Amino acid sequence: HVNRLSAGQAAGTDYYAPANQRMRYVYILPLPSYWEMRSDLADRFMELHIKHSALRLYQDLERWEQVVQCYLDLEKDDEAIVLVKERLKIKPSPMLYCCLGELENNDKHFVTAWEFSGKRYSRALRLLAQRRSRENDQENALKYFLESTTASPNNRSAWWRIGSIAMRLEQWNLSIKAWNNVVRIEPKDGEARANLGAVFTKLGKWE
């Protein structure tokens, strides 16, 4: 019965194909794993601000950074700090040190994350640079952003911030280098090209 097509059904279409045809390739389809689907569901819960449901899924998946973010969104800072410290005792990681740095508002944890990673976890320096920038310490912000590119030379956001800060500090050559890197990474970034043009105009390099 399930293999018979009615008069109005087109045999050549996937939707109306009989069961034996539809099931023929089921085991070679690139279906996501159970864990990937749960992770995607948790992310969707976060987007919809269903934080408690997202929290339970993230805990099951051991996505600790997202667990911490859920705690923060739910105004459970104390629980977040306890969790991060517990996880650091079990299995320390640069990401957890960065979480602790944000929770305790302590710069030394970002430096620890950078050193712990063998100077490869560039996000630690970017977070530290952002903190300096918010405090209007642009020179140190620029220093940390630049150092972060040694580990992550193709990070567009870091080069963007370098270009912006260098313009404010009137470090024109560095700014040109930064905007050139932004355009190299994302050739269609019209705003970066405009900023590059503005720097050349400032220097009188009309060509």
C-alpha positions in Angstrom: 0.0 0.0 0.0 2.7 2.5 0.9 4.6 1.8 -2.3 1.7 2.6 -4.6 1.3 6.1 -6.1 -2.1 7.7 -6.5 -3.2 9.1 -9.8 -2.3 12.7 -8.8 1.2 11.9 -7.5 4.3 12.4 -9.7 6.7 9.5 -9.4 9.7 11.7 -10.3 9.4 14.0 -7.3 11.2 13.3 -4.0 8.2 14.3 -1.9 5.9 11.6 -3.3 8.5 8.9 -3.8 7.5 5.5 -2.4 8.9 4.4 1.0 11.4 2.0 -0.5 13.0 4.8 -2.5 12.9 7.3 0.3 14.6 4.9 2.7 17.2 3.7 0.3 19.8 6.3 1.2 18.8 7.1 4.8 22.1 5.8 6.2 24.4 7.9 4.0 22.6 11.2 4.6 24.8 13.8 6.4 22.4 14.0 9.4 23.8 15.8 12.4 24.6 13.7 15.5 22.4 13.6 18.6 24.8 15.8 20.4 25.0 18.4 17.6 21.2 18.6 17.6 21.1 19.1 21.3 23.8 21.8 21.1 21.9 23.6 18.3 18.7 23.4 20.4 20.5 24.9 23.4 21.8 27.8 21.2 18.3 28.4 19.8 16.9 28.5 23.4 19.5 31.1 24.2 18.4 33.2 21.2 14.8 33.0 22.4 15.8 33.9 25.9 14.7 30.5 27.3 17.7 30.5 29.6 16.8 27.8 32.1 16.2 25.2 29.3 19.4 26.3 27.6 21.3 26.0 30.9 20.2 22.3 31.4 21.3 21.4 27.9 24.6 23.2 28.2 25.3 21.4 31.5 24.6 18.0 29.9 26.9 18.9 27.0 29.6 20.3 29.3 29.8 23.5 27.3 31.0 25.4 30.4 31.5 28.8 28.9 27.8 28.8 27.8 26.8 27.5 31.3 28.6 30.5 32.8 26.9 32.9 30.4 23.5 31.4 31.4 24.3 31.9 35.1 25.3 35.5 34.4 22.1 36.1 32.4 20.1 34.6 35.2 22.0 36.9 37.7 23.6 33.9 39.4 27.1 35.3 39.5 28.1 33.4 42.7 27.1 30.1 41.1 29.1 31.0 38.0 32.3 31.7 40.0 31.9 28.5 42.0 31.5 26.5 38.8 34.5 28.1 37.1 36.7 27.5 40.1 35.6 23.9 40.3 36.3 23.3 36.6 39.7 24.9 36.9 40.6 22.4 39.6 39.4 19.5 37.4 40.6 20.6 34.0 42.1 24.1 33.6 41.7 25.8 30.3 42.4 29.3 28.8 38.6 29.7 28.3 37.9 29.1 32.0 40.6 31.6 33.1 39.0 34.2 30.8 35.6 33.5 32.4 37.1 34.0 35.8 38.8 37.2 34.8 35.4 38.6 33.7 33.6 37.4 36.7 36.2 38.7 39.2 37.1 41.8 37.1 40.7 40.7 37.4 43.2 41.3 34.6 45.7 38.7 35.8 43.4 35.8 34.8 43.5 36.9 31.2 47.3 37.0 31.3 47.3 33.6 32.9 45.0 32.3 30.1 47.5 33.6 27.5 50.5 32.1 29.2 48.7 28.8 30.0 47.8 28.4 26.3 51.4 28.8 25.3 50.5 32.2 23.8 48.1 30.7 21.4 44.7 31.6 22.9 44.4 35.1 21.3 40.9 35.7 22.7 42.5 36.3 26.1 44.5 39.3 24.9 41.5 40.6 22.9 39.4 40.6 26.0 42.2 42.3 27.9 42.5 44.9 25.1 38.8 45.6 25.1 39.0 46.2 28.9 41.8 48.7 28.4 39.9 50.4 25.6 36.8 50.8 27.8 39.0 52.5 30.3 40.3 54.8 27.6 43.8 53.4 27.9 44.1 53.2 24.1 47.9 52.7 24.0 47.7 49.5 26.1 44.6 48.4 24.2 46.5 48.7 21.0 49.5 46.8 22.4 47.3 43.9 23.4 45.4 43.8 20.1 48.6 43.8 18.2 50.1 41.0 20.3 46.9 38.9 19.8 47.5 38.9 16.1 50.7 36.9 16.6 48.6 33.9 17.4 45.6 34.8 15.2 46.8 36.9 12.2 43.5 36.5 10.4 41.2 37.8 13.1 39.3 40.5 11.3 37.8 42.2 14.4 41.3 42.5 16.0 42.7 44.3 12.9 39.6 46.5 12.8 40.1 47.6 16.3 43.8 48.2 15.7 43.0 50.3 12.7 40.5 52.4 14.6 42.7 53.0 17.6 45.8 53.7 15.5 43.7 56.4 13.7 42.8 58.0 17.0 46.4 57.9 18.1 47.5 59.2 14.7 49.7 56.2 14.0 49.0 56.4 10.3 51.3 53.7 9.0 50.0 51.2 11.5 46.5 52.1 10.6 47.2 51.5 6.9 48.6 48.1 7.8 45.5 47.3 9.9 43.0 48.4 7.3 44.9 46.5 4.5 44.6 43.4 6.6 40.9 43.9 7.1 40.4 44.2 3.4 42.7 41.2 2.8 40.5 39.1 5.1 37.2 40.6 3.8 37.6 42.2 0.4 34.0 43.3 0.3 34.3 45.4 3.5 33.5 48.8 2.1 33.8 50.6 5.4 37.4 49.4 5.9 38.2 50.6 2.4 36.7 54.0 3.2 38.8 54.2 6.3 41.9 53.2 4.4 41.1 56.0 1.9 40.7 58.5 4.7 44.1 57.7 6.1 45.7 58.1 2.7 43.9 61.4 2.3 45.2 62.5 5.7 48.7 61.8 4.5 48.1 63.5 1.2 48.7 60.3 -0.7 46.1 61.0 -3.4 47.3 58.4 -5.8 
